[in-house]
Amino acid sequence: MTQPKIVILGGGFGGLFTALEVAGAADVTLVAGDDHFIFTPMLYEYLSREVEAWHIAPRYDELLDDNVRWLPARATEVDLNSQTVSIEGSSEKLNYDILVLAVGGVTNYVGVEGAEEHSLPFRKLAHADELRRRMVEALDHIPPDFAPQDVRRELTFAVVGAGASGCELSTKMADLLVDAVKRRALQGTPRVLLVEMGDRVVPGMGEPIREFVDEALLESQVEVHTMTRVVKVSPGEVTLEHQGNHETLKTACVVWTGGVKMNPLIDKLDVQKNKRGALIIEGTLQLPQHNNVFALGDIAVYPDAAPTLAGTAQLAFQQAKLAGDNVKAFLEGKQLRTKHFEELGEAISLGTERAAVLAGGKAFGGALARQARFALYTSRLPTWHHRLRVGASWFFGGKAPRPLLPLGLE
């Protein structure tokens, strides 16, 4: 007999982990444009080379066995009535009996002039590679006899958005740049700006962990600008506005971590959504109008989850188990489950030597928290054999950052 067809769109936490859960239960196809998964919470450690690419970005063909077919493509349209998916570059459509939507959001530049063209997002390995290259390139262009104020001007970087991503990235960049300036015996200090429209950093986190974040930003010499917005990004420049005053700064790079918006694929769907355009779903992860379609992660509003989980990889990670169980229950004609999702604890990287972890309502920081964070994330990597390989590599090989060396030595 022909097996039911399950099509999963998106290869992030929601899509990949759902595929691993339902492998063997039906004819499963995972549609993911990149050739690798990306463990985004540790992309900052990849920037500093505390981890290697294969640690946090294993290839799909290494993670998936013969029970799941990986299609290296991007979905362009979903027809919920005909139960088909259009694929970029192909005239043939995928048919499905069950569809799982886990495509994730895309970078939101909120209409700022020049932001999409001239700033760098931070969501993929290629983005981290490009940012590291720009940091090294900026350092390489500084003569050894440059005055301190000139060094500071040439090593000015701006990170837009002071959520967890912005704080993790800015402290990592600052530590790497300070270390590089010392190693190269340059005069002066680098300048890393963290720009936030709101009145505080990490607004979604509680006070216990915020104290460690504030302390780390200070120690890493990150220049925090709250109640400030970016009004324009130009090649080599950023224009900021604070209390009606505008200031244009020369920058080596502007990195945009300021939020996400809905994936265009989801925008096209004629189904119930909230004001942000996210899918309204049942507690079983099903669309109310189409019970053979499941949605999870950034693109969906789950009705029973802690508010701090919204938009996080942790929520998609947790939802994937429920999605897998419910897809199998749907196939077998069994009752589907709902679940309340709580915060499993927070772990935030803060520079090259520190982190902060919130577990059981208590927060701790420093080098010990950094080790705890590595241990925590080892347990959340996909597949037991990949976790084993990575855990052994970190245990025996260490996790020291790599300095920003001249381009020829990188």
C-alpha positions as CSV (number, residue, x, y, z in Angstrom):
1,M,0.0,0.0,0.0
2,T,1.1,3.5,-0.7
3,Q,2.3,5.3,2.4
4,P,0.8,8.6,3.5
5,K,2.9,11.6,2.4
6,I,4.3,14.0,5.1
7,V,5.9,17.1,3.8
8,I,7.8,19.3,6.2
9,L,8.8,22.8,5.1
10,G,11.8,24.3,6.9
11,G,15.0,22.6,8.3
12,G,15.4,24.6,11.5
13,F,14.6,23.4,15.0
14,G,10.9,22.9,14.3
15,G,11.3,21.2,10.9
16,L,14.3,19.0,11.5
17,F,13.3,17.7,14.9
18,T,9.8,17.0,13.7
19,A,11.3,15.0,10.8
20,L,13.4,13.0,13.2
21,E,10.3,12.3,15.3
22,V,8.2,11.0,12.4
23,A,10.9,9.2,10.5
24,G,9.6,5.8,9.4
25,A,6.0,6.5,10.2
26,A,5.2,7.5,6.6
27,D,6.7,8.8,3.3
28,V,8.5,11.8,4.8
29,T,10.1,14.7,2.8
30,L,12.0,17.5,4.5
31,V,12.2,20.6,2.3
32,A,15.2,22.8,3.3
33,G,17.1,25.1,1.0
34,D,20.5,24.9,2.8
35,D,22.5,21.7,3.0
36,H,22.9,21.9,6.8
37,F,20.9,22.5,10.0
38,I,22.1,25.5,12.0
39,F,22.1,25.5,15.8
40,T,21.5,29.2,16.0
41,P,22.0,29.7,19.8
42,M,25.7,29.0,19.2
43,L,26.3,31.0,16.1
44,Y,28.1,33.5,18.3
45,E,30.6,30.9,19.4
46,Y,31.2,30.1,15.7
47,L,32.0,33.7,15.1
48,S,34.8,33.5,17.8
49,R,35.7,30.0,16.6
50,E,35.0,28.5,20.0
51,V,33.2,25.9,18.0
52,E,33.7,24.6,14.5
53,A,31.1,24.6,11.7
54,W,30.4,20.9,11.9
55,H,29.6,21.1,15.6
56,I,26.6,23.5,15.1
57,A,25.8,23.0,11.4
58,P,25.7,19.3,10.6
59,R,24.6,18.4,7.1
60,Y,21.1,17.0,6.7
61,D,22.5,14.0,4.8
62,E,24.5,13.1,7.9
63,L,21.5,13.6,10.3
64,L,18.8,11.9,8.3
65,D,18.6,8.2,7.5
66,D,16.7,6.5,4.6
67,N,13.4,7.1,6.4
68,V,13.4,10.8,5.5
69,R,14.0,12.3,2.1
70,W,15.8,15.7,2.1
71,L,14.8,18.0,-0.8
72,P,17.4,20.8,-1.2
73,A,15.0,23.4,-2.3
74,R,12.7,26.3,-1.2
75,A,9.0,26.2,-1.1
76,T,7.4,29.2,-2.9
77,E,3.7,28.5,-2.4
78,V,1.3,26.2,-0.6
79,D,-2.2,25.4,-1.9
80,L,-4.1,24.1,1.1
81,N,-7.1,23.1,-1.0
82,S,-5.3,20.9,-3.5
83,Q,-2.7,19.9,-0.9
84,T,0.3,20.7,-3.0
85,V,3.5,22.7,-2.5
86,S,5.3,24.6,-5.3
87,I,9.1,24.4,-5.3
88,E,11.5,27.1,-6.5
89,G,12.9,26.2,-9.9
90,S,10.6,23.2,-10.5
91,S,7.4,22.9,-12.5
92,E,6.3,19.9,-10.5
93,K,4.5,20.2,-7.2
94,L,4.8,18.1,-4.1
95,N,1.6,16.4,-3.0
96,Y,1.0,15.9,0.7
97,D,-1.4,14.2,3.0
98,I,0.0,15.9,6.1
99,L,1.9,19.2,5.9
100,V,4.2,20.7,8.6
101,L,5.0,24.4,8.4
102,A,8.2,25.3,10.2
103,V,9.8,27.8,7.8
104,G,10.7,30.3,10.5
105,G,10.7,34.1,10.2
106,V,13.0,36.4,8.2
107,T,15.0,39.4,9.3
108,N,12.9,42.5,9.9
109,Y,14.5,45.8,8.8
110,V,11.3,47.7,9.7
111,G,11.6,49.9,6.6
112,V,14.8,51.6,7.6
113,E,16.4,53.3,4.6
114,G,19.4,51.3,3.4
115,A,19.2,48.7,6.2
116,E,18.6,45.6,4.0
117,E,21.1,46.7,1.4
118,H,24.0,47.8,3.7
119,S,23.7,46.0,7.0
120,L,24.5,42.4,7.7
121,P,22.0,40.0,9.3
122,F,23.2,37.3,11.7
123,R,21.3,34.1,11.1
124,K,23.6,31.8,9.1
125,L,27.2,30.5,9.0
126,A,27.9,32.7,6.0
127,H,26.8,35.8,8.0
128,A,29.2,34.9,10.8
129,D,32.0,34.3,8.3
130,E,31.4,37.6,6.6
131,L,31.3,39.5,9.9
132,R,34.6,38.0,11.1
133,R,36.1,38.9,7.7
134,R,35.0,42.5,8.1
135,M,36.4,42.7,11.6
136,V,39.8,41.3,10.4
137,E,39.8,43.6,7.4
138,A,39.1,46.6,9.5
139,L,42.0,45.7,11.8
140,D,44.3,45.0,8.8
141,H,43.8,48.5,7.5
142,I,45.1,50.2,10.6
143,P,48.7,51.3,10.5
144,P,50.7,50.6,13.8
145,D,51.3,54.4,14.3
146,F,47.6,55.4,14.1
147,A,46.4,57.8,16.9
148,P,43.9,56.3,19.4
149,Q,41.0,58.4,18.1
150,D,41.7,57.1,14.6
151,V,41.8,53.5,15.7
152,R,38.5,54.0,17.5
153,R,36.9,55.5,14.4
154,E,38.1,52.7,12.1
155,L,37.0,50.0,14.5
156,T,33.5,51.2,15.1
157,F,30.8,48.6,14.7
158,A,27.1,48.9,15.3
159,V,24.8,46.1,16.4
160,V,21.1,46.9,16.0
161,G,18.7,45.4,18.5
162,A,19.5,44.7,22.2
163,G,17.5,41.5,22.7
164,A,19.4,38.4,23.6
165,S,21.0,38.1,20.1
166,G,22.3,41.7,20.1
167,C,23.8,41.4,23.6
168,E,25.4,38.0,22.8
169,L,26.8,39.3,19.6
170,S,28.0,42.7,20.8
171,T,29.9,41.3,23.8
172,K,31.5,38.6,21.6
173,M,32.6,41.2,19.0
174,A,33.9,43.6,21.6
175,D,36.0,40.9,23.4
176,L,37.5,39.7,20.1
177,L,38.3,43.2,19.0
178,V,39.9,44.3,22.3
179,D,42.1,41.2,22.2
180,A,43.1,41.8,18.6
181,V,44.0,45.5,19.4
182,K,46.3,44.3,22.2
183,R,47.9,41.6,20.1
184,R,48.7,44.0,17.3
185,A,50.0,46.6,19.8
186,L,47.6,49.2,18.4
187,Q,46.9,52.4,20.3
188,G,43.3,53.1,21.5
189,T,40.3,50.9,21.8
190,P,37.6,49.5,19.5
191,R,34.0,50.9,19.6
192,V,31.0,48.5,19.6
193,L,27.6,50.2,19.8
194,L,24.5,48.4,20.8
195,V,21.4,50.3,19.5
196,E,18.0,49.6,21.1
197,M,14.7,51.5,20.4
198,G,13.3,50.5,23.9
199,D,14.4,51.6,27.3
200,R,16.3,48.5,28.3
201,V,18.4,45.6,27.0
202,V,17.0,42.0,26.9
203,P,13.4,43.2,27.5
204,G,12.1,39.6,27.4
205,M,14.3,38.4,30.2
206,G,13.8,38.7,34.0
207,E,15.9,40.8,36.4
208,P,18.1,38.0,37.7
209,I,19.8,37.3,34.4
210,R,19.6,41.0,33.2
211,E,22.0,41.9,36.0
212,F,24.6,39.6,34.5
213,V,24.0,41.0,31.0
214,D,24.4,44.6,32.1
215,E,27.6,43.7,33.9
216,A,29.0,41.9,30.9
217,L,28.2,44.8,28.5
218,L,30.1,47.1,30.8
219,E,33.1,44.8,31.2
220,S,33.2,44.2,27.4
221,Q,33.1,48.0,26.9
222,V,30.0,47.8,24.7
223,E,28.5,51.2,24.2
224,V,24.7,50.8,24.9
225,H,22.3,53.3,23.3
226,T,18.7,52.8,24.4
227,M,15.7,54.9,23.3
228,T,17.7,55.2,20.0
229,R,16.7,54.2,16.6
230,V,18.5,53.7,13.3
231,V,17.1,56.0,10.6
232,K,19.5,55.2,7.8
233,V,22.3,52.8,6.9
234,S,24.7,53.8,4.1
235,P,27.9,52.2,2.9
236,G,30.3,52.7,5.8
237,E,27.9,54.8,7.8
238,V,24.9,54.6,10.2
239,T,22.6,57.5,11.2
240,L,21.0,57.3,14.6
241,E,18.2,59.3,16.2
242,H,17.9,59.9,19.9
243,Q,15.4,62.4,21.4
244,G,15.1,64.1,18.1
245,N,18.8,64.5,17.5
246,H,20.5,62.8,14.6
247,E,24.1,61.6,14.4
248,T,25.9,60.0,11.5
249,L,28.8,57.7,12.4
250,K,31.4,56.0,10.3
251,T,31.2,52.2,10.8
252,A,33.2,49.2,9.7
253,C,29.9,47.2,9.7
254,V,26.3,47.4,10.9
255,V,24.9,44.1,12.1
256,W,21.1,43.8,12.2
257,T,19.6,41.6,15.0
258,G,16.5,43.8,15.5
259,G,13.7,41.3,15.3
260,V,12.0,39.1,12.7
261,K,8.9,39.4,10.5
262,M,6.7,36.8,8.9
263,N,8.0,34.5,6.2
264,P,6.6,35.4,2.7
265,L,5.4,31.9,2.3
266,I,3.1,32.3,5.3
267,D,1.9,35.8,4.1
268,K,0.4,34.1,1.1
269,L,-1.8,31.7,3.1
270,D,-5.5,32.6,3.3
271,V,-6.1,31.4,6.9
272,Q,-6.6,32.8,10.3
273,K,-3.7,35.0,11.6
274,N,-3.0,37.5,14.3
275,K,-2.1,41.2,13.7
276,R,1.5,40.3,13.2
277,G,0.6,37.9,10.5
278,A,1.4,34.7,12.5
279,L,-0.8,31.7,12.1
280,I,-3.4,31.0,14.7
281,I,-3.2,27.4,15.7
282,E,-4.8,24.9,18.0
283,G,-3.1,23.5,21.1
284,T,-2.4,20.4,19.0
285,L,-0.4,22.6,16.6
286,Q,-3.1,22.2,13.8
287,L,-4.6,24.9,11.7
288,P,-8.3,25.3,12.7
289,Q,-9.4,25.3,9.1
290,H,-7.1,22.4,7.9
291,N,-6.6,19.7,10.5
292,N,-3.9,17.9,8.3
293,V,-1.7,21.0,8.5
294,F,0.6,21.6,11.5
295,A,2.6,24.8,12.2
296,L,5.2,25.6,14.8
297,G,8.0,28.0,15.7
298,D,8.2,31.7,14.8
299,I,5.3,31.6,12.3
300,A,2.6,30.4,14.7
301,V,0.9,31.7,17.8
302,Y,0.8,28.8,20.3
303,P,-2.1,29.2,22.8
304,D,-0.4,27.7,25.8
305,A,3.2,28.8,26.2
306,A,5.1,31.0,28.6
307,P,5.3,34.5,27.1
308,T,9.1,34.5,27.3
309,L,9.3,31.6,24.8
310,A,7.7,33.6,21.9
311,G,10.1,33.6,18.9
312,T,12.7,31.4,20.5
313,A,14.5,28.3,19.2
314,Q,13.7,26.7,22.6
315,L,9.9,26.9,21.8
316,A,10.4,25.3,18.4
317,F,12.6,22.6,20.0
318,Q,9.9,21.7,22.5
319,Q,7.1,21.9,20.0
320,A,8.8,19.5,17.6
321,K,8.2,16.6,20.0
322,L,4.5,17.4,20.2
323,A,4.3,17.9,16.5
324,G,5.9,14.5,15.8
325,D,3.6,12.7,18.3
326,N,0.5,14.4,17.0
327,V,1.3,13.7,13.3
328,K,1.7,10.0,14.1
329,A,-1.5,10.1,16.2
330,F,-3.3,11.7,13.3
331,L,-2.1,9.0,10.9
332,E,-3.3,6.3,13.3
333,G,-6.6,7.9,14.0
334,K,-5.8,8.4,17.6
335,Q,-6.5,11.4,19.9
336,L,-4.1,14.3,19.5
337,R,-2.5,15.9,22.6
338,T,-1.9,19.5,23.8
339,K,0.9,20.6,26.1
340,H,1.8,23.6,28.1
341,F,5.3,24.8,27.3
342,E,7.4,26.4,30.1
343,E,10.8,28.1,30.0
344,L,13.4,25.3,30.4
345,G,15.9,27.9,31.6
346,E,17.9,30.6,29.8
347,A,21.5,30.5,28.8
348,I,23.1,33.5,27.2
349,S,26.7,33.9,25.9
350,L,28.4,37.0,27.1
351,G,31.7,37.5,25.4
352,T,34.5,35.0,25.0
353,E,35.0,34.0,28.6
354,R,31.6,34.4,30.3
355,A,27.9,33.5,30.1
356,A,24.8,33.7,32.2
357,V,22.4,30.8,33.0
358,L,19.0,30.9,34.6
359,A,17.8,27.6,35.9
360,G,15.2,26.8,38.6
361,G,14.6,30.5,39.1
362,K,18.2,31.2,40.0
363,A,20.8,32.9,37.8
364,F,24.6,32.5,37.8
365,G,27.3,33.8,35.5
366,G,31.0,33.8,34.7
367,A,33.2,31.0,33.4
368,L,31.2,28.3,35.2
369,A,28.0,29.5,33.4
370,R,29.9,29.3,30.1
371,Q,30.7,25.6,30.7
372,A,27.1,24.9,31.8
373,R,25.9,26.5,28.6
374,F,28.0,24.2,26.5
375,A,26.8,21.2,28.4
376,L,23.1,22.3,28.1
377,Y,23.4,22.9,24.4
378,T,25.2,19.6,23.8
379,S,22.0,17.9,25.0
380,R,19.9,19.8,22.5
381,L,21.9,19.0,19.4
382,P,20.1,16.7,16.9
383,T,20.7,12.9,17.0
384,W,22.5,11.0,19.7
385,H,25.5,10.2,17.5
386,H,26.1,13.9,16.6
387,R,25.7,14.9,20.3
388,L,28.3,12.2,21.1
389,R,30.8,13.4,18.5
390,V,30.4,17.1,19.5
391,G,30.5,16.4,23.2
392,A,33.8,14.4,22.8
393,S,35.3,17.2,20.7
394,W,34.5,19.9,23.2
395,F,35.6,17.7,26.1
396,F,39.0,16.6,24.6
397,G,39.7,19.5,22.2
398,G,38.6,22.4,24.3
399,K,36.5,25.4,23.4
400,A,39.0,28.3,23.4
401,P,38.3,31.3,21.1
402,R,40.5,31.9,18.1
403,P,42.1,35.4,17.9
404,L,41.3,37.7,14.9
405,L,44.5,37.1,12.9
406,P,45.5,38.9,9.7
407,L,43.5,37.7,6.7
408,G,46.4,35.6,5.3
409,L,46.5,33.7,8.6
410,E,42.8,33.3,9.2
